[in-house]
């Protein structure tokens, strides 16, 4: 099976090495393609065994980005059996109890497209130390939280028309319950703030601003820390960690999905904080 795995980046000095390292190990025969939106921090200068598509720098516009990736996906499917697109802070991981690798898992699936179960990794800032990027991340972060809109339809064997943010597309929701997408945006508060300071200063198109695309990339520091860290810590302290089981959330996601203008939409909601099982600790 020929697989292409694609991401798009700008100055991702922290996330890109993690992305490359994980997907190279999880899908060793896959072609990795990095669409580089004119990074100038050196992060894309030397990325061996990875293909790079350079773009000129311009205003950040989610419609333009989505059109580019949609066209690229369709073109790649002329030559590849399966295409995956993820943001640079999204790692798609099969349940280690059922599959030894992402490539092995996908090789035995018959579906045309799928969404993994979407999980946000949580940094409990009052008890968990700053992340050590040399060590496996999940050996240092023990908790995560289901988020409906993170169940992105990112894996496909057929052309999809993704919407901005890649949370939704023109096909009904299909969840692969044995695949998880771990969102590492909030894996470490200090690193997340450093990344925020990059995106706060990006020039965004007026069209993107009017549509509220990428709004969390433009939060002020106080709101960002509150929503991505303090609120989650508060929820954990109030309710404690629940079992790593998302049957109820997946059922709700499917029941509450709806179609609008040919797009299969999902309603935003989160699940309880859960503890990540030990079997995932060495995943990345």
PASEBA-1860 file (N, C-alpha, C; in nm, 3 decimals):
! residues 284
1> XXXXXXXX> 0.084/-0.119/0.000/0.000/0.000/0.000/0.088/0.124/0.000 ~ 0.062/0.214/-0.093/0.136/0.339/-0.103/0.061/0.449/-0.027 ~ 0.130/0.510/0.069/0.069/0.611/0.155/0.147/0.741/0.142 ~ 0.074/0.852/0.132/0.134/0.985/0.141/0.079/1.054/0.265 ~ 0.169/1.110/0.346/0.130/1.181/0.468/0.180/1.324/0.454 ~ 0.088/1.419/0.469/0.115/1.559/0.436/0.089/1.648/0.557 ~ 0.172/1.750/0.573/0.144/1.856/0.669/0.184/1.989/0.606 ~ 0.137/2.099/0.665/0.173/2.233/0.619/0.224/2.310/0.740
9> XXXXXXXX> 0.336/2.380/0.723/0.403/2.439/0.839/0.448/2.582/0.812 ~ 0.468/2.652/0.922/0.541/2.779/0.923/0.614/2.789/1.057 ~ 0.746/2.785/1.052/0.831/2.801/1.171/0.791/2.705/1.284 ~ 0.786/2.577/1.250/0.749/2.473/1.348/0.874/2.401/1.399 ~ 0.960/2.474/1.468/1.087/2.416/1.512/1.069/2.309/1.619 ~ 0.959/2.315/1.693/0.932/2.215/1.797/0.850/2.099/1.741 ~ 0.739/2.131/1.676/0.646/2.027/1.635/0.692/1.946/1.514 ~ 0.761/2.009/1.419/0.797/1.937/1.298/0.890/1.819/1.323
17> XXXXXXXX> 0.995/1.831/1.404/1.078/1.713/1.431/1.000/1.600/1.496 ~ 0.905/1.633/1.583/0.822/1.529/1.646/0.734/1.463/1.540 ~ 0.674/1.543/1.453/0.587/1.492/1.345/0.665/1.398/1.254 ~ 0.782/1.442/1.210/0.863/1.358/1.119/0.906/1.230/1.189 ~ 0.955/1.242/1.310/1.003/1.125/1.383/0.892/1.023/1.403 ~ 0.774/1.071/1.440/0.664/0.978/1.464/0.618/0.910/1.336 ~ 0.587/0.988/1.233/0.531/0.926/1.113/0.633/0.843/1.036 ~ 0.761/0.876/1.046/0.862/0.791/0.984/0.866/0.654/1.050
25> XXXXXXXX> 0.847/0.651/1.182/0.846/0.524/1.252/0.712/0.451/1.238 ~ 0.602/0.526/1.242/0.469/0.465/1.238/0.430/0.414/1.099 ~ 0.486/0.477/0.996/0.457/0.437/0.858/0.587/0.443/0.778 ~ 0.677/0.348/0.799/0.813/0.359/0.744/0.821/0.364/0.592 ~ 0.723/0.308/0.522/0.729/0.311/0.375/0.653/0.429/0.315 ~ 0.589/0.511/0.398/0.509/0.623/0.349/0.598/0.735/0.295 ~ 0.543/0.811/0.203/0.604/0.934/0.157/0.558/1.048/0.247 ~ 0.651/1.120/0.306/0.619/1.234/0.391/0.640/1.362/0.310
33> XXXXXXXX> 0.540/1.448/0.311/0.545/1.573/0.235/0.515/1.690/0.328 ~ 0.608/1.784/0.336/0.592/1.903/0.417/0.572/2.022/0.323 ~ 0.455/2.083/0.332/0.426/2.206/0.257/0.473/2.322/0.345 ~ 0.577/2.391/0.300/0.643/2.492/0.382/0.599/2.631/0.340 ~ 0.524/2.699/0.429/0.475/2.834/0.399/0.581/2.936/0.437 ~ 0.697/2.921/0.370/0.807/3.019/0.382/0.862/3.030/0.524 ~ 0.889/2.917/0.588/0.954/2.921/0.719/1.088/2.992/0.710 ~ 1.121/3.072/0.812/1.247/3.143/0.812/1.326/3.123/0.941
41> XXXXXXXX> 1.291/3.016/1.014/1.362/2.987/1.140/1.459/2.871/1.126 ~ 1.478/2.821/1.004/1.568/2.709/0.981/1.507/2.573/1.003 ~ 1.383/2.566/1.047/1.321/2.437/1.083/1.299/2.345/0.964 ~ 1.294/2.400/0.843/1.273/2.316/0.725/1.396/2.310/0.634 ~ 1.508/2.358/0.684/1.629/2.361/0.601/1.688/2.222/0.578 ~ 1.687/2.141/0.681/1.748/2.008/0.672/1.651/1.905/0.728 ~ 1.569/1.848/0.641/1.472/1.746/0.682/1.489/1.624/0.589 ~ 1.590/1.542/0.617/1.618/1.428/0.530/1.503/1.328/0.525
49> XXXXXXXX> 1.490/1.263/0.412/1.387/1.161/0.388/1.247/1.220/0.391 ~ 1.238/1.350/0.374/1.108/1.418/0.370/1.107/1.508/0.246 ~ 0.996/1.506/0.173/0.981/1.592/0.057/0.925/1.726/0.101 ~ 0.975/1.833/0.041/0.933/1.969/0.080/0.877/2.042/-0.041 ~ 0.761/2.102/-0.023/0.701/2.188/-0.123/0.703/2.330/-0.070 ~ 0.791/2.416/-0.119/0.799/2.554/-0.067/0.691/2.643/-0.126 ~ 0.638/2.730/-0.043/0.540/2.829/-0.086/0.593/2.968/-0.055 ~ 0.555/3.069/-0.134/0.589/3.207/-0.097/0.506/3.252/0.021
57> XXXXXXXX> 0.561/3.346/0.097/0.489/3.396/0.215/0.385/3.500/0.174 ~ 0.265/3.487/0.229/0.160/3.585/0.207/0.068/3.583/0.328 ~ -0.042/3.652/0.320/-0.136/3.653/0.432/-0.185/3.512/0.463 ~ -0.210/3.486/0.590/-0.266/3.357/0.629/-0.414/3.358/0.597 ~ -0.454/3.264/0.512/-0.593/3.256/0.470/-0.633/3.109/0.468 ~ -0.726/3.071/0.555/-0.764/2.930/0.568/-0.833/2.877/0.442 ~ -0.903/2.963/0.370/-0.965/2.917/0.247/-0.858/2.878/0.145 ~ -0.756/2.961/0.132/-0.649/2.931/0.037/-0.575/2.804/0.078
65> XXXXXXXX> -0.546/2.790/0.207/-0.476/2.670/0.255/-0.559/2.545/0.226 ~ -0.688/2.554/0.254/-0.775/2.437/0.233/-0.785/2.401/0.086 ~ -0.799/2.499/0.000/-0.804/2.470/-0.144/-0.675/2.402/-0.190 ~ -0.562/2.453/-0.145/-0.434/2.393/-0.183/-0.427/2.247/-0.141 ~ -0.460/2.219/-0.016/-0.449/2.081/0.034/-0.554/1.992/-0.032 ~ -0.673/2.043/-0.059/-0.773/1.964/-0.130/-0.724/1.925/-0.270 ~ -0.668/2.021/-0.343/-0.616/1.992/-0.477/-0.499/1.893/-0.468 ~ -0.412/1.913/-0.371/-0.297/1.825/-0.354/-0.341/1.683/-0.320
73> XXXXXXXX> -0.439/1.672/-0.232/-0.493/1.540/-0.198/-0.544/1.467/-0.321 ~ -0.622/1.535/-0.403/-0.678/1.472/-0.523/-0.567/1.429/-0.620 ~ -0.466/1.514/-0.633/-0.355/1.480/-0.723/-0.278/1.359/-0.670 ~ -0.250/1.358/-0.541/-0.175/1.246/-0.483/-0.250/1.114/-0.496 ~ -0.382/1.119/-0.488/-0.461/0.996/-0.499/-0.457/0.936/-0.639 ~ -0.403/1.008/-0.736/-0.381/0.949/-0.867/-0.266/0.847/-0.861 ~ -0.181/0.859/-0.761/-0.061/0.775/-0.751/-0.051/0.695/-0.621 ~ -0.118/0.743/-0.517/-0.111/0.677/-0.386/-0.244/0.612/-0.354
81> XXXXXXXX> -0.236/0.503/-0.278/-0.358/0.434/-0.236/-0.432/0.510/-0.128 ~ -0.358/0.584/-0.049/-0.418/0.649/0.068/-0.341/0.777/0.098 ~ -0.414/0.882/0.132/-0.353/1.011/0.169/-0.400/1.050/0.309 ~ -0.307/1.098/0.389/-0.336/1.151/0.522/-0.288/1.295/0.526 ~ -0.372/1.385/0.574/-0.328/1.521/0.603/-0.345/1.545/0.752 ~ -0.244/1.601/0.816/-0.258/1.643/0.955/-0.187/1.777/0.973 ~ -0.234/1.854/1.071/-0.154/1.967/1.116/-0.028/1.912/1.183 ~ 0.069/2.000/1.202/0.199/1.954/1.251/0.195/1.910/1.397
89> XXXXXXXX> 0.089/1.946/1.468/0.077/1.907/1.609/-0.029/1.797/1.627 ~ -0.048/1.715/1.525/-0.148/1.608/1.530/-0.083/1.475/1.492 ~ -0.089/1.379/1.583/-0.027/1.249/1.562/-0.134/1.141/1.569 ~ -0.152/1.067/1.460/-0.254/0.963/1.451/-0.193/0.831/1.495 ~ -0.250/0.774/1.601/-0.190/0.658/1.667/-0.293/0.546/1.677 ~ -0.261/0.425/1.630/-0.351/0.311/1.653/-0.338/0.261/1.796 ~ -0.440/0.192/1.843/-0.432/0.130/1.975/-0.321/0.025/1.972 ~ -0.216/0.040/2.052/-0.105/-0.055/2.049/-0.147/-0.198/2.084
97> XXXXXXXX> -0.259/-0.213/2.151/-0.307/-0.348/2.184/-0.363/-0.419/2.062 ~ -0.388/-0.344/1.953/-0.451/-0.404/1.836/-0.366/-0.395/1.710 ~ -0.277/-0.297/1.702/-0.194/-0.281/1.583/-0.055/-0.235/1.624 ~ 0.050/-0.291/1.563/0.186/-0.251/1.600/0.228/-0.116/1.544 ~ 0.158/-0.069/1.439/0.196/0.058/1.377/0.079/0.113/1.299 ~ 0.087/0.240/1.266/-0.017/0.303/1.184/-0.025/0.236/1.048 ~ 0.089/0.209/0.988/0.091/0.148/0.855/0.026/0.010/0.859 ~ 0.058/-0.069/0.959/-0.002/-0.202/0.970/-0.152/-0.193/0.991
105> XXXXXXXX> -0.195/-0.097/1.070/-0.338/-0.080/1.096/-0.413/-0.045/0.968 ~ -0.361/0.051/0.893/-0.431/0.096/0.773/-0.433/-0.010/0.664 ~ -0.333/-0.096/0.663/-0.324/-0.198/0.559/-0.440/-0.297/0.563 ~ -0.505/-0.312/0.677/-0.613/-0.412/0.689/-0.751/-0.347/0.698 ~ -0.757/-0.216/0.677/-0.886/-0.148/0.681/-0.948/-0.144/0.541 ~ -1.079/-0.157/0.536/-1.148/-0.157/0.407/-1.223/-0.026/0.380 ~ -1.227/0.065/0.477/-1.306/0.186/0.457/-1.239/0.279/0.354 ~ -1.321/0.367/0.298/-1.271/0.464/0.200/-1.208/0.585/0.268
113> XXXXXXXX> -1.258/0.620/0.384/-1.205/0.734/0.458/-1.242/0.717/0.604 ~ -1.173/0.788/0.692/-1.202/0.772/0.834/-1.153/0.891/0.914 ~ -1.215/0.907/1.030/-1.172/1.004/1.130/-1.123/0.929/1.254 ~ -1.007/0.962/1.307/-0.966/0.906/1.436/-1.046/0.970/1.549 ~ -1.038/0.910/1.665/-1.097/0.967/1.786/-1.008/1.083/1.830 ~ -1.067/1.202/1.843/-0.989/1.323/1.868/-0.962/1.350/2.015 ~ -0.835/1.363/2.051/-0.795/1.381/2.190/-0.697/1.497/2.204 ~ -0.722/1.584/2.299/-0.629/1.691/2.335/-0.545/1.647/2.454
121> XXXXXXXX> -0.414/1.646/2.438/-0.327/1.616/2.552/-0.331/1.734/2.649 ~ -0.329/1.702/2.777/-0.340/1.804/2.882/-0.210/1.812/2.960 ~ -0.166/1.934/2.987/-0.052/1.959/3.075/-0.105/2.010/3.208 ~ -0.093/1.928/3.312/-0.131/1.971/3.446/-0.016/2.054/3.502 ~ -0.025/2.184/3.482/0.091/2.270/3.503/0.137/2.276/3.649 ~ 0.049/2.241/3.741/0.088/2.251/3.882/0.159/2.126/3.932 ~ 0.154/2.016/3.857/0.218/1.893/3.903/0.310/1.830/3.799 ~ 0.294/1.862/3.672/0.377/1.800/3.568/0.487/1.897/3.524
129> XXXXXXXX> 0.608/1.847/3.517/0.724/1.928/3.483/0.719/1.972/3.337 ~ 0.797/2.074/3.301/0.810/2.109/3.159/0.850/1.987/3.077 ~ 0.802/1.982/2.955/0.825/1.864/2.872/0.972/1.854/2.831 ~ 1.022/1.733/2.831/1.156/1.702/2.780/1.137/1.645/2.640 ~ 1.174/1.719/2.538/1.147/1.678/2.401/1.230/1.559/2.356 ~ 1.331/1.525/2.432/1.414/1.409/2.399/1.345/1.280/2.438 ~ 1.266/1.284/2.544/1.196/1.166/2.594/1.058/1.155/2.530 ~ 1.000/1.032/2.528/0.865/1.017/2.475/0.767/1.110/2.546
137> XXXXXXXX> 0.686/1.181/2.469/0.596/1.281/2.528/0.492/1.217/2.618 ~ 0.438/1.102/2.577/0.332/1.040/2.655/0.384/0.970/2.780 ~ 0.514/0.963/2.797/0.568/0.916/2.925/0.570/1.029/3.027 ~ 0.543/1.152/2.980/0.547/1.270/3.067/0.410/1.337/3.084 ~ 0.314/1.301/3.001/0.179/1.357/3.009/0.080/1.242/3.019 ~ 0.003/1.240/3.127/-0.078/1.123/3.158/-0.226/1.141/3.125 ~ -0.268/1.259/3.083/-0.411/1.283/3.069/-0.444/1.351/2.935 ~ -0.565/1.325/2.891/-0.613/1.387/2.768/-0.765/1.404/2.778
145> XXXXXXXX> -0.822/1.467/2.678/-0.965/1.497/2.680/-1.021/1.486/2.538 ~ -1.133/1.416/2.526/-1.201/1.404/2.397/-1.254/1.539/2.353 ~ -1.237/1.570/2.224/-1.296/1.690/2.166/-1.360/1.651/2.033 ~ -1.489/1.680/2.019/-1.564/1.637/1.901/-1.502/1.688/1.772 ~ -1.465/1.816/1.769/-1.414/1.873/1.645/-1.273/1.826/1.610 ~ -1.207/1.756/1.703/-1.077/1.698/1.671/-1.090/1.562/1.603 ~ -1.211/1.510/1.592/-1.233/1.385/1.517/-1.236/1.420/1.368 ~ -1.122/1.452/1.314/-1.111/1.505/1.179/-1.105/1.393/1.075
153> XXXXXXXX> -1.172/1.410/0.961/-1.169/1.309/0.854/-1.040/1.322/0.772 ~ -0.929/1.282/0.828/-0.798/1.311/0.771/-0.739/1.197/0.690 ~ -0.801/1.080/0.694/-0.746/0.961/0.627/-0.839/0.925/0.512 ~ -0.787/0.917/0.391/-0.879/0.893/0.280/-0.815/0.818/0.164 ~ -0.897/0.736/0.102/-0.862/0.669/-0.024/-0.938/0.730/-0.142 ~ -1.028/0.822/-0.113/-1.109/0.885/-0.217/-1.099/1.037/-0.202 ~ -1.125/1.112/-0.308/-1.120/1.258/-0.295/-1.224/1.310/-0.196 ~ -1.179/1.390/-0.101/-1.267/1.458/-0.007/-1.256/1.608/-0.030
161> XXXXXXXX> -1.362/1.678/0.001/-1.357/1.824/0.002/-1.358/1.870/0.147 ~ -1.239/1.895/0.200/-1.227/1.941/0.337/-1.269/2.086/0.350 ~ -1.320/2.120/0.467/-1.353/2.257/0.501/-1.235/2.320/0.577 ~ -1.227/2.452/0.585/-1.119/2.516/0.661/-1.107/2.460/0.802 ~ -0.984/2.430/0.840/-0.957/2.365/0.968/-0.953/2.215/0.958 ~ -1.006/2.157/0.847/-1.004/2.014/0.821/-1.083/1.933/0.925 ~ -1.175/2.000/0.993/-1.260/1.932/1.090/-1.377/1.861/1.023 ~ -1.413/1.905/0.904/-1.535/1.857/0.838/-1.511/1.845/0.688
169> XXXXXXXX> -1.598/1.768/0.623/-1.585/1.750/0.478/-1.722/1.720/0.418 ~ -1.720/1.676/0.294/-1.845/1.653/0.220/-1.894/1.509/0.231 ~ -1.842/1.433/0.328/-1.883/1.294/0.348/-1.933/1.275/0.491 ~ -2.026/1.177/0.512/-2.073/1.151/0.648/-1.960/1.108/0.741 ~ -1.978/1.132/0.868/-1.876/1.098/0.967/-1.858/0.947/0.974 ~ -1.732/0.905/0.969/-1.699/0.764/0.989/-1.580/0.757/1.084 ~ -1.603/0.709/1.204/-1.500/0.704/1.307/-1.432/0.567/1.308 ~ -1.300/0.566/1.303/-1.223/0.444/1.329/-1.195/0.444/1.479
177> XXXXXXXX> -1.266/0.358/1.551/-1.260/0.359/1.698/-1.128/0.308/1.753 ~ -1.044/0.251/1.668/-0.914/0.201/1.712/-0.799/0.292/1.673 ~ -0.834/0.411/1.622/-0.733/0.512/1.589/-0.759/0.636/1.673 ~ -0.651/0.698/1.720/-0.663/0.818/1.803/-0.573/0.926/1.744 ~ -0.625/1.047/1.738/-0.541/1.159/1.699/-0.510/1.239/1.825 ~ -0.384/1.237/1.863/-0.339/1.311/1.981/-0.294/1.450/1.936 ~ -0.363/1.551/1.989/-0.334/1.690/1.957/-0.235/1.741/2.061 ~ -0.116/1.778/2.018/-0.009/1.814/2.112/0.003/1.964/2.135
185> XXXXXXXX> -0.095/2.040/2.090/-0.088/2.187/2.102/-0.060/2.232/2.245 ~ -0.123/2.167/2.342/-0.110/2.208/2.481/-0.027/2.109/2.563 ~ 0.068/2.043/2.498/0.149/1.944/2.569/0.241/2.010/2.671 ~ 0.268/2.140/2.653/0.354/2.212/2.746/0.317/2.359/2.740 ~ 0.291/2.419/2.855/0.241/2.556/2.857/0.343/2.655/2.800 ~ 0.468/2.643/2.838/0.568/2.739/2.791/0.587/2.728/2.640 ~ 0.596/2.605/2.589/0.611/2.587/2.445/0.489/2.636/2.370 ~ 0.371/2.612/2.427/0.248/2.658/2.361/0.242/2.810/2.355
193> XXXXXXXX> 0.286/2.876/2.460/0.288/3.023/2.458/0.390/3.075/2.357 ~ 0.503/3.009/2.347/0.602/3.049/2.246/0.543/3.038/2.106 ~ 0.469/2.931/2.082/0.406/2.913/1.951/0.298/3.019/1.929 ~ 0.221/3.048/2.032/0.117/3.150/2.022/0.177/3.284/1.983 ~ 0.293/3.318/2.037/0.354/3.446/2.007/0.396/3.456/1.860 ~ 0.419/3.343/1.796/0.445/3.342/1.652/0.316/3.368/1.575 ~ 0.210/3.296/1.610/0.086/3.308/1.533/0.011/3.438/1.562 ~ 0.031/3.495/1.681/-0.031/3.625/1.711/0.014/3.732/1.614
201> XXXXXXXX> 0.135/3.719/1.566/0.195/3.823/1.482/0.184/3.795/1.333 ~ 0.117/3.687/1.296/0.099/3.657/1.155/-0.001/3.754/1.092 ~ 0.023/3.796/0.969/-0.080/3.873/0.898/-0.189/3.780/0.847 ~ -0.313/3.803/0.888/-0.426/3.722/0.845/-0.508/3.800/0.744 ~ -0.563/3.729/0.646/-0.648/3.795/0.549/-0.776/3.844/0.618 ~ -0.833/3.952/0.568/-0.957/4.003/0.626/-1.068/3.901/0.613 ~ -1.066/3.823/0.505/-1.167/3.719/0.486/-1.159/3.615/0.597 ~ -1.037/3.576/0.636/-1.020/3.479/0.744/-1.066/3.536/0.877
209> XXXXXXXX> -1.033/3.663/0.902/-1.074/3.727/1.027/-1.225/3.737/1.035 ~ -1.288/3.776/0.925/-1.434/3.789/0.924/-1.502/3.655/0.948 ~ -1.441/3.546/0.901/-1.498/3.412/0.919/-1.457/3.350/1.053 ~ -1.375/3.421/1.130/-1.327/3.374/1.261/-1.239/3.250/1.247 ~ -1.176/3.233/1.132/-1.087/3.119/1.113/-0.960/3.137/1.197 ~ -0.918/3.030/1.260/-0.794/3.034/1.337/-0.796/3.131/1.452 ~ -0.914/3.156/1.509/-0.924/3.259/1.612/-0.836/3.230/1.733 ~ -0.821/3.102/1.769/-0.741/3.070/1.887/-0.593/3.101/1.866
217> XXXXXXXX> -0.549/3.111/1.740/-0.411/3.151/1.712/-0.387/3.298/1.742 ~ -0.495/3.373/1.759/-0.483/3.517/1.784/-0.526/3.556/1.926 ~ -0.553/3.457/2.012/-0.587/3.488/2.151/-0.477/3.570/2.216 ~ -0.517/3.650/2.316/-0.414/3.708/2.402/-0.365/3.600/2.498 ~ -0.253/3.626/2.563/-0.191/3.523/2.647/-0.284/3.476/2.758 ~ -0.354/3.571/2.821/-0.439/3.536/2.935/-0.551/3.441/2.894 ~ -0.619/3.472/2.785/-0.728/3.384/2.741/-0.675/3.249/2.698 ~ -0.562/3.248/2.630/-0.504/3.121/2.584/-0.471/3.030/2.702
225> XXXXXXXX> -0.403/3.083/2.802/-0.367/3.001/2.919/-0.492/2.954/2.992 ~ -0.590/3.039/3.004/-0.713/3.000/3.074/-0.783/2.886/3.003 ~ -0.805/2.899/2.872/-0.884/2.799/2.799/-0.808/2.670/2.775 ~ -0.678/2.678/2.746/-0.603/2.559/2.709/-0.537/2.490/2.828 ~ -0.527/2.559/2.941/-0.458/2.500/3.055/-0.541/2.507/3.183 ~ -0.574/2.626/3.230/-0.637/2.638/3.360/-0.776/2.574/3.364 ~ -0.857/2.594/3.261/-0.991/2.534/3.258/-0.983/2.382/3.261 ~ -0.887/2.326/3.192/-0.874/2.180/3.188/-0.823/2.125/3.321
233> XXXXXXXX> -0.731/2.198/3.383/-0.684/2.157/3.516/-0.799/2.163/3.615 ~ -0.880/2.268/3.606/-0.995/2.281/3.696/-1.091/2.164/3.678 ~ -1.119/2.128/3.553/-1.209/2.016/3.528/-1.153/1.887/3.584 ~ -1.022/1.867/3.568/-0.959/1.747/3.622/-0.969/1.745/3.774 ~ -0.942/1.857/3.839/-0.949/1.862/3.985/-1.091/1.840/4.036 ~ -1.188/1.884/3.961/-1.328/1.874/4.004/-1.383/1.733/3.985 ~ -1.352/1.669/3.872/-1.414/1.541/3.837/-1.320/1.422/3.847 ~ -1.188/1.446/3.848/-1.095/1.336/3.845/-1.087/1.275/3.705
241> XXXXXXXX> -0.998/1.180/3.687/-0.979/1.117/3.557/-1.077/1.002/3.540 ~ -1.137/0.995/3.423/-1.231/0.890/3.388/-1.162/0.783/3.303 ~ -1.228/0.668/3.283/-1.168/0.562/3.200/-1.147/0.606/3.056 ~ -1.051/0.543/2.992/-1.017/0.571/2.852/-1.116/0.497/2.762 ~ -1.237/0.551/2.755/-1.347/0.490/2.680/-1.432/0.603/2.623 ~ -1.451/0.601/2.491/-1.517/0.714/2.426/-1.643/0.673/2.352 ~ -1.701/0.559/2.393/-1.822/0.511/2.328/-1.936/0.611/2.335 ~ -1.957/0.671/2.451/-2.067/0.766/2.467/-2.042/0.892/2.383
249> XXXXXXXX> -1.918/0.938/2.380/-1.886/1.058/2.303/-1.901/1.034/2.153 ~ -1.857/0.918/2.107/-1.870/0.887/1.964/-2.016/0.876/1.925 ~ -2.096/0.812/2.009/-2.240/0.801/1.981/-2.304/0.939/1.974 ~ -2.268/1.026/2.068/-2.324/1.162/2.067/-2.279/1.237/1.942 ~ -2.152/1.223/1.908/-2.099/1.290/1.789/-2.179/1.251/1.665 ~ -2.205/1.122/1.650/-2.276/1.074/1.533/-2.423/1.117/1.535 ~ -2.484/1.115/1.653/-2.624/1.153/1.665/-2.647/1.302/1.638 ~ -2.551/1.385/1.678/-2.568/1.529/1.668/-2.509/1.589/1.542
257> XXXXXXXX> -2.449/1.506/1.457/-2.396/1.560/1.332/-2.512/1.601/1.241 ~ -2.486/1.696/1.154/-2.591/1.745/1.066/-2.529/1.792/0.935 ~ -2.611/1.807/0.832/-2.563/1.849/0.701/-2.605/1.993/0.677 ~ -2.510/2.073/0.631/-2.539/2.213/0.600/-2.461/2.249/0.474 ~ -2.535/2.284/0.368/-2.474/2.323/0.240/-2.379/2.216/0.188 ~ -2.418/2.090/0.204/-2.339/1.980/0.151/-2.222/1.938/0.236 ~ -2.208/1.999/0.354/-2.099/1.966/0.445/-2.155/1.896/0.568 ~ -2.092/1.787/0.607/-2.135/1.713/0.726/-2.068/1.774/0.847
265> XXXXXXXX> -2.148/1.842/0.928/-2.098/1.922/1.038/-2.099/1.842/1.169 ~ -2.011/1.881/1.261/-2.010/1.825/1.396/-2.028/1.938/1.496 ~ -2.099/1.909/1.604/-2.117/2.009/1.709/-2.000/2.003/1.807 ~ -1.959/2.117/1.851/-1.847/2.125/1.943/-1.888/2.081/2.082 ~ -1.818/1.982/2.137/-1.833/1.947/2.278/-1.708/1.870/2.320 ~ -1.685/1.864/2.447/-1.572/1.790/2.501/-1.622/1.682/2.596 ~ -1.539/1.582/2.616/-1.568/1.478/2.713/-1.493/1.503/2.843 ~ -1.502/1.411/2.937/-1.427/1.426/3.062/-1.277/1.405/3.039
273> XXXXXXXX> -1.198/1.449/3.134/-1.055/1.419/3.131/-1.036/1.270/3.159 ~ -0.951/1.205/3.080/-0.926/1.062/3.097/-0.776/1.039/3.112 ~ -0.742/0.926/3.173/-0.601/0.888/3.185/-0.560/0.804/3.066 ~ -0.449/0.840/3.005/-0.397/0.767/2.890/-0.338/0.634/2.939 ~ -0.380/0.521/2.882/-0.330/0.391/2.930/-0.179/0.375/2.910 ~ -0.121/0.291/2.992/0.023/0.267/2.988/0.070/0.219/2.851 ~ -0.014/0.147/2.779/0.028/0.090/2.651/0.061/0.196/2.546 ~ 0.020/0.320/2.570/0.048/0.429/2.476/0.176/0.504/2.510
281> XXXX> 0.239/0.474/2.622/0.345/0.560/2.675/0.463/0.580/2.579 ~ 0.493/0.477/2.498/0.608/0.488/2.408/0.566/0.521/2.265 ~ 0.440/0.559/2.244/0.391/0.583/2.108/0.466/0.698/2.042 ~ 0.490/0.805/2.117/0.568/0.918/2.066/0.619/1.002/2.182
END
